[in-house]
């Protein structure tokens, strides 16, 4: 089963961390990625730039209207994700609990099963 483990970031929380704490998060993600690769459960992982660098595209009357910045003004944003293929939701939750962000107050890690992938409904 495929699951998206998404990382929800609050910049104020990250800004309050020390350099050592930030380095520990990065190292923790490195170890987590290696463990997922070793277990064969990692499909892909990506980190995203700050939403201030985003563009929002809406088509109105057949014409694209592009605005700079995030889709929504919010204190939290999607910072990245892991797409994993594992046995079941319990295993996906077990994996999510290993992500360093899950242990930091004010940050969030969400687990959602993939419903549709590569043109096919997932089982």
C-alpha positions, 0 to 999 in steps of 0.5 A: 500500500502506498502512503503519503507522509507529509511534513507540515512546517511552521516557520516560527517554530523552526526559527526558534530552534537552535542551529544544533537542533536544526542540524539534528533534524537534518541528520535525522532525516538523512538516517530516516531516508537511508532506513527507508531505502534499506527496507525498500519502502521509499518511493520518493521524497521531496522537500519544497521551497518556502511558499513565498516562492510559489505561484498560484495558477487559476484559469478564468475565462480560458486564460491563466491568471497567475499570482505570486505567493502561497495559495492560502495565507497560513502560519503552516505550510507543506514543507515536503513529503515522503511517498512510501510503499509499506504493508499497512497504515499501522506501518506508515504511522510507525514510519511517520513517528520516526521522522524528527519533525514529529517530535517537535511541538508545533510541527506536524506529520500527516499520513494519508493513503494514496487512492489513485496512482499512475492511472489506477485506483490503489487497492 
